[in-house]
């Protein structure tokens, strides 16, 4: 099924994508700094085990931030296939698709057989005609 895309539906440029991912990463690292500050404030104010929560968050956030930054902004629906790309079609009946694939495979085999027979015929004709002027000389330069 072929779909057309308007220019406004195209994904953003690589520079814009990189800037957006960098901005998202910086914001996540800012949250990490806030978690460290919260851990220090909780420890100085109450000396409680609750300080573990912001410390764990501060330890997990970099991993999540890198995963999200490397994932990019593209969703499957926003990716545009390049021109000439192979697109799969949805056949209503699986038998139709299998018959078409079998017909293509048979056509390929028939073409290969035709080329093989043609090459064999040319070789037989060459051997029968006796025209061996284009044959390489034996090793040592003797004929």
Secondary structure, 3 states (H helix, E strand, C coil): CCCCCCHHHCCCCHHHHHHHHHHHHHHHHHHHHHHHHHHHHHHHHHCCCCHHHHHHHHHHHHHHHHHHHHHCCCCHHHCCCCCCCCCCCCCCCHHHHHHHHHHHHHHHHHHHHHHHHHHHHHHHHHHHHCCCCCCCCCCCCCC
